[in-house]
Amino acid sequence: MKFLYVDVENRKIVSLFKTGNGEILKLSLEQVEDQKKKHVLLCSYSAIAEFDDALDAMGQYKRDKPWWKFWI
């Protein structure tokens, strides 16, 4: 699986992945964490790196605050 980018769908953050046969998957934060756990057991290090990138991008999107909320 190849991590593409993070998107917002129905007011939820999803990450988009492209599979080996060209399918595009939209995974929520919980689904990405579950897939990462599964690939840790399978020792698929390239997939784990892709899931880490997705989790980092999803976390960064949630962490950044709008400039007008600087006092919170």
The first five atom37 places (N, CA, C, CB, O) and aatype in JSON, in Angstrom:
{
  "aatype": [12, 11, 13, 10, 18, 19, 3, 19, 6, 2, 1, 11, 9, 19, 15, 10, 13, 11, 16, 7, 2, 7, 6, 9, 10, 11, 10, 15, 10, 6, 5, 19, 6, 3, 5, 11, 11, 11, 8, 19, 10, 10, 4, 15, 18, 15, 0, 9, 0, 6, 13, 3, 3, 0, 10, 3, 0, 12, 7, 5, 18, 11, 1, 3, 11, 14, 17, 17, 11, 13, 17, 9],
  "atom_mask": [
    [1, 1, 1, 1, 1],
    [1, 1, 1, 1, 1],
    [1, 1, 1, 1, 1],
    [1, 1, 1, 1, 1],
    [1, 1, 1, 1, 1],
    [1, 1, 1, 1, 1],
    [1, 1, 1, 1, 1],
    [1, 1, 1, 1, 1],
    [1, 1, 1, 1, 1],
    [1, 1, 1, 1, 1],
    [1, 1, 1, 1, 1],
    [1, 1, 1, 1, 1],
    [1, 1, 1, 1, 1],
    [1, 1, 1, 1, 1],
    [1, 1, 1, 1, 1],
    [1, 1, 1, 1, 1],
    [1, 1, 1, 1, 1],
    [1, 1, 1, 1, 1],
    [1, 1, 1, 1, 1],
    [1, 1, 1, 0, 1],
    [1, 1, 1, 1, 1],
    [1, 1, 1, 0, 1],
    [1, 1, 1, 1, 1],
    [1, 1, 1, 1, 1],
    [1, 1, 1, 1, 1],
    [1, 1, 1, 1, 1],
    [1, 1, 1, 1, 1],
    [1, 1, 1, 1, 1],
    [1, 1, 1, 1, 1],
    [1, 1, 1, 1, 1],
    [1, 1, 1, 1, 1],
    [1, 1, 1, 1, 1],
    [1, 1, 1, 1, 1],
    [1, 1, 1, 1, 1],
    [1, 1, 1, 1, 1],
    [1, 1, 1, 1, 1],
    [1, 1, 1, 1, 1],
    [1, 1, 1, 1, 1],
    [1, 1, 1, 1, 1],
    [1, 1, 1, 1, 1],
    [1, 1, 1, 1, 1],
    [1, 1, 1, 1, 1],
    [1, 1, 1, 1, 1],
    [1, 1, 1, 1, 1],
    [1, 1, 1, 1, 1],
    [1, 1, 1, 1, 1],
    [1, 1, 1, 1, 1],
    [1, 1, 1, 1, 1],
    [1, 1, 1, 1, 1],
    [1, 1, 1, 1, 1],
    [1, 1, 1, 1, 1],
    [1, 1, 1, 1, 1],
    [1, 1, 1, 1, 1],
    [1, 1, 1, 1, 1],
    [1, 1, 1, 1, 1],
    [1, 1, 1, 1, 1],
    [1, 1, 1, 1, 1],
    [1, 1, 1, 1, 1],
    [1, 1, 1, 0, 1],
    [1, 1, 1, 1, 1],
    [1, 1, 1, 1, 1],
    [1, 1, 1, 1, 1],
    [1, 1, 1, 1, 1],
    [1, 1, 1, 1, 1],
    [1, 1, 1, 1, 1],
    [1, 1, 1, 1, 1],
    [1, 1, 1, 1, 1],
    [1, 1, 1, 1, 1],
    [1, 1, 1, 1, 1],
    [1, 1, 1, 1, 1],
    [1, 1, 1, 1, 1],
    [1, 1, 1, 1, 1]
  ],
  "atom_positions": [
    [[0.83, -1.18, 0.0], [0.0, 0.0, 0.0], [0.88, 1.24, 0.0], [-0.94, 0.0, 1.2], [1.92, 1.28, 0.65]],
    [[0.44, 2.24, -0.72], [1.17, 3.5, -0.84], [0.29, 4.62, -0.3], [1.59, 3.78, -2.32], [-0.83, 4.8, -0.77]],
    [[0.8, 5.37, 0.68], [0.08, 6.5, 1.24], [0.1, 7.64, 0.24], [0.69, 6.94, 2.59], [1.15, 8.01, -0.27]],
    [[-1.09, 8.21, -0.05], [-1.19, 9.31, -1.0], [-1.31, 10.65, -0.29], [-2.37, 9.11, -1.91], [-0.41, 11.48, -0.41]],
    [[-2.4, 10.87, 0.43], [-2.6, 12.13, 1.12], [-3.73, 12.01, 2.13], [-2.89, 13.26, 0.11], [-4.41, 10.98, 2.21]],
    [[-3.93, 13.08, 2.89], [-4.99, 13.16, 3.89], [-6.1, 14.04, 3.34], [-4.45, 13.72, 5.25], [-5.83, 15.06, 2.7]],
    [[-7.34, 13.64, 3.58], [-8.48, 14.38, 3.07], [-9.55, 14.44, 4.16], [-9.05, 13.71, 1.77], [-9.45, 13.74, 5.17]],
    [[-10.55, 15.28, 3.96], [-11.68, 15.38, 4.88], [-12.92, 14.9, 4.14], [-11.85, 16.84, 5.42], [-13.25, 15.41, 3.06]],
    [[-13.6, 13.93, 4.72], [-14.82, 13.4, 4.12], [-15.88, 13.28, 5.2], [-14.56, 12.02, 3.43], [-15.66, 12.63, 6.23]],
    [[-17.01, 13.9, 4.98], [-18.11, 13.92, 5.96], [-17.64, 14.4, 7.33], [-18.73, 12.52, 6.08], [-17.97, 13.82, 8.36]],
    [[-16.87, 15.45, 7.3], [-16.32, 16.09, 8.51], [-15.43, 15.16, 9.33], [-17.45, 16.61, 9.38], [-15.3, 15.34, 10.54]],
    [[-14.83, 14.17, 8.7], [-13.87, 13.27, 9.34], [-12.6, 13.25, 8.52], [-14.46, 11.84, 9.49], [-12.62, 13.35, 7.29]],
    [[-11.49, 13.11, 9.21], [-10.19, 13.03, 8.54], [-9.97, 11.6, 8.07], [-9.04, 13.49, 9.49], [-10.1, 10.66, 8.85]],
    [[-9.65, 11.44, 6.81], [-9.35, 10.12, 6.25], [-8.02, 10.21, 5.5], [-10.5, 9.63, 5.31], [-7.64, 11.27, 5.0]],
    [[-7.35, 9.09, 5.43], [-6.12, 9.02, 4.64], [-6.39, 8.13, 3.43], [-4.91, 8.47, 5.49], [-7.1, 7.13, 3.53]],
    [[-5.83, 8.51, 2.3], [-6.04, 7.76, 1.07], [-4.8, 6.94, 0.75], [-6.38, 8.7, -0.1], [-3.67, 7.45, 0.78]],
    [[-5.02, 5.67, 0.45], [-3.96, 4.74, 0.11], [-4.26, 4.13, -1.24], [-3.81, 3.63, 1.19], [-5.42, 3.96, -1.61]],
    [[-3.2, 3.82, -1.98], [-3.33, 3.12, -3.25], [-2.76, 1.72, -3.08], [-2.61, 3.89, -4.42], [-1.61, 1.55, -2.66]],
    [[-3.57, 0.71, -3.41], [-3.12, -0.68, -3.26], [-2.31, -1.09, -4.48], [-4.32, -1.62, -3.08], [-2.18, -0.34, -5.45]],
    [[-1.77, -2.28, -4.41], [-0.96, -2.8, -5.5], [-1.72, -2.99, -6.8], [0.0, 0.0, 0.0], [-1.13, -2.88, -7.88]],
    [[-3.03, -3.27, -6.72], [-3.81, -3.44, -7.94], [-4.55, -2.17, -8.34], [-4.8, -4.56, -7.76], [-5.47, -2.24, -9.15]],
    [[-4.16, -1.02, -7.81], [-4.69, 0.26, -8.26], [-5.93, 0.76, -7.55], [0.0, 0.0, 0.0], [-6.44, 1.82, -7.91]],
    [[-6.43, 0.05, -6.56], [-7.6, 0.51, -5.82], [-7.21, 1.65, -4.88], [-8.22, -0.66, -5.02], [-6.09, 1.69, -4.37]],
    [[-8.13, 2.57, -4.68], [-7.94, 3.66, -3.74], [-8.77, 3.37, -2.49], [-8.33, 5.04, -4.37], [-9.98, 3.2, -2.58]],
    [[-8.12, 3.32, -1.34], [-8.8, 3.06, -0.07], [-8.81, 4.32, 0.77], [-8.11, 1.9, 0.69], [-7.81, 5.04, 0.86]],
    [[-9.95, 4.6, 1.4], [-10.07, 5.72, 2.35], [-10.18, 5.11, 3.74], [-11.32, 6.64, 2.02], [-11.14, 4.4, 4.04]],
    [[-9.19, 5.37, 4.57], [-9.15, 4.8, 5.91], [-9.21, 5.88, 6.96], [-7.89, 3.96, 6.1], [-8.55, 6.92, 6.85]],
    [[-10.01, 5.65, 8.0], [-10.08, 6.58, 9.12], [-8.86, 6.37, 10.03], [-11.41, 6.39, 9.92], [-8.05, 5.48, 9.8]],
    [[-8.76, 7.19, 11.03], [-7.63, 7.1, 11.96], [-7.6, 5.74, 12.64], [-7.71, 8.22, 13.01], [-6.53, 5.14, 12.78]],
    [[-8.75, 5.24, 13.08], [-8.82, 3.95, 13.75], [-8.44, 2.81, 12.8], [-10.22, 3.71, 14.33], [-7.76, 1.87, 13.19]],
    [[-8.9, 2.91, 11.56], [-8.58, 1.87, 10.59], [-7.1, 1.84, 10.26], [-9.39, 2.07, 9.31], [-6.52, 0.77, 10.06]],
    [[-6.47, 3.02, 10.19], [-5.03, 3.07, 9.92], [-4.26, 2.45, 11.08], [-4.56, 4.54, 9.7], [-3.31, 1.7, 10.86]],
    [[-4.67, 2.75, 12.31], [-4.01, 2.15, 13.47], [-4.17, 0.64, 13.49], [-4.56, 2.75, 14.76], [-3.22, -0.08, 13.8]],
    [[-5.37, 0.14, 13.15], [-5.59, -1.31, 13.1], [-4.74, -1.97, 12.01], [-7.07, -1.6, 12.85], [-4.16, -3.03, 12.24]],
    [[-4.66, -1.35, 10.84], [-3.84, -1.9, 9.76], [-2.36, -1.91, 10.14], [-4.05, -1.08, 8.47], [-1.64, -2.85, 9.8]],
    [[-1.93, -0.87, 10.85], [-0.53, -0.83, 11.27], [-0.23, -1.98, 12.23], [-0.2, 0.52, 11.94], [0.81, -2.63, 12.12]],
    [[-1.15, -2.24, 13.17], [-0.96, -3.34, 14.11], [-0.88, -4.68, 13.38], [-2.11, -3.37, 15.13], [-0.07, -5.54, 13.73]],
    [[-1.72, -4.85, 12.36], [-1.72, -6.09, 11.59], [-0.39, -6.26, 10.85], [-2.89, -6.1, 10.59], [0.16, -7.37, 10.82]],
    [[0.13, -5.18, 10.26], [1.37, -5.29, 9.5], [2.6, -5.4, 10.4], [1.51, -4.09, 8.59], [3.64, -5.89, 9.96]],
    [[2.48, -4.95, 11.65], [3.58, -5.18, 12.6], [3.71, -6.67, 12.86], [3.33, -4.41, 13.94], [4.83, -7.19, 12.92]],
    [[2.58, -7.36, 13.02], [2.62, -8.81, 13.22], [3.16, -9.54, 12.0], [1.24, -9.33, 13.57], [3.79, -10.58, 12.13]],
    [[2.9, -8.99, 10.8], [3.37, -9.6, 9.57], [4.8, -9.2, 9.21], [2.45, -9.24, 8.44], [5.38, -9.73, 8.26]],
    [[5.37, -8.26, 9.97], [6.73, -7.74, 9.74], [6.87, -7.12, 8.35], [7.76, -8.86, 9.91], [7.9, -7.3, 7.69]],
    [[5.87, -6.41, 7.91], [5.89, -5.71, 6.63], [6.36, -4.27, 6.87], [4.47, -5.74, 5.94], [5.55, -3.37, 7.09]],
    [[7.68, -4.08, 6.84], [8.26, -2.8, 7.25], [7.95, -1.66, 6.3], [9.74, -2.94, 7.37], [7.83, -0.51, 6.74]],
    [[7.81, -1.93, 5.02], [7.47, -0.85, 4.09], [6.04, -0.36, 4.33], [7.62, -1.33, 2.63], [5.78, 0.84, 4.24]],
    [[5.12, -1.27, 4.63], [3.75, -0.87, 4.92], [3.67, -0.12, 6.25], [2.83, -2.1, 4.96], [2.9, 0.83, 6.38]],
    [[4.46, -0.54, 7.22], [4.48, 0.15, 8.52], [4.95, 1.59, 8.34], [5.4, -0.6, 9.52], [4.41, 2.5, 8.97]],
    [[5.94, 1.81, 7.49], [6.43, 3.17, 7.24], [5.35, 4.02, 6.58], [7.69, 3.12, 6.35], [5.22, 5.2, 6.89]],
    [[4.58, 3.44, 5.66], [3.5, 4.18, 5.02], [2.41, 4.55, 6.03], [2.89, 3.35, 3.87], [1.89, 5.67, 6.0]],
    [[2.07, 3.62, 6.92], [1.06, 3.9, 7.94], [1.57, 4.95, 8.93], [0.68, 2.62, 8.68], [0.79, 5.78, 9.38]],
    [[2.86, 4.91, 9.27], [3.43, 5.94, 10.14], [3.33, 7.32, 9.49], [4.89, 5.61, 10.47], [3.02, 8.3, 10.16]],
    [[3.61, 7.39, 8.19], [3.49, 8.66, 7.47], [2.05, 9.16, 7.51], [3.95, 8.5, 6.01], [1.81, 10.36, 7.71]],
    [[1.1, 8.26, 7.32], [-0.31, 8.65, 7.33], [-0.73, 9.12, 8.72], [-1.19, 7.46, 6.89], [-1.43, 10.13, 8.85]],
    [[-0.31, 8.4, 9.76], [-0.66, 8.8, 11.11], [-0.05, 10.15, 11.47], [-0.21, 7.75, 12.11], [-0.68, 10.97, 12.13]],
    [[1.18, 10.37, 11.02], [1.83, 11.65, 11.27], [1.09, 12.77, 10.56], [3.3, 11.6, 10.8], [0.88, 13.83, 11.15]],
    [[0.7, 12.55, 9.32], [-0.02, 13.58, 8.57], [-1.41, 13.85, 9.16], [-0.16, 13.17, 7.1], [-1.85, 14.99, 9.21]],
    [[-2.07, 12.8, 9.61], [-3.39, 12.97, 10.21], [-3.29, 13.68, 11.56], [-4.08, 11.61, 10.39], [-4.14, 14.51, 11.89]],
    [[-2.27, 13.37, 12.32], [-2.07, 14.04, 13.6], [-1.7, 15.49, 13.43], [0.0, 0.0, 0.0], [-2.14, 16.34, 14.21]],
    [[-0.9, 15.79, 12.42], [-0.49, 17.16, 12.16], [-1.7, 18.0, 11.76], [0.58, 17.2, 11.07], [-1.8, 19.16, 12.15]],
    [[-2.6, 17.41, 11.0], [-3.79, 18.14, 10.58], [-4.65, 18.5, 11.79], [-4.61, 17.31, 9.58], [-5.21, 19.6, 11.84]],
    [[-4.75, 17.6, 12.76], [-5.56, 17.85, 13.95], [-4.85, 18.8, 14.92], [-5.88, 16.54, 14.65], [-5.52, 19.55, 15.64]],
    [[-3.52, 18.78, 14.96], [-2.77, 19.59, 15.91], [-2.75, 21.07, 15.55], [-1.37, 19.07, 16.01], [-2.79, 21.92, 16.44]],
    [[-2.68, 21.38, 14.28], [-2.58, 22.77, 13.86], [-3.87, 23.51, 14.14], [-2.22, 22.87, 12.38], [-4.96, 23.06, 13.76]],
    [[-3.74, 24.66, 14.82], [-4.91, 25.46, 15.12], [-4.99, 26.62, 14.14], [-4.87, 25.97, 16.57], [-3.96, 27.09, 13.65]],
    [[-6.18, 27.08, 13.85], [-6.31, 28.26, 13.0], [-5.65, 29.47, 13.66], [-7.79, 28.56, 12.71], [-5.56, 29.54, 14.88]],
    [[-5.2, 30.4, 12.86], [-4.46, 31.55, 13.39], [-5.31, 32.39, 14.32], [-3.95, 32.41, 12.24], [-4.76, 33.07, 15.19]],
    [[-6.65, 32.37, 14.18], [-7.48, 33.22, 15.03], [-7.74, 32.61, 16.39], [-8.78, 33.49, 14.35], [-8.36, 33.25, 17.24]],
    [[-7.27, 31.39, 16.61], [-7.41, 30.75, 17.93], [-6.06, 30.68, 18.64], [-8.01, 29.32, 17.78], [-5.76, 29.69, 19.31]],
    [[-5.27, 31.71, 18.5], [-3.92, 31.68, 19.07], [-3.91, 31.73, 20.59], [-3.12, 32.82, 18.54], [-2.91, 31.35, 21.19]],
    [[-4.97, 32.17, 21.23], [-5.0, 32.3, 22.68], [-5.41, 30.99, 23.38], [-5.95, 33.4, 23.07], [-5.29, 30.89, 24.6]],
    [[-5.87, 30.02, 22.63], [-6.32, 28.74, 23.24], [-5.17, 27.77, 23.3], [-7.5, 28.12, 22.46], [-5.33, 26.65, 23.78]]
  ]
}
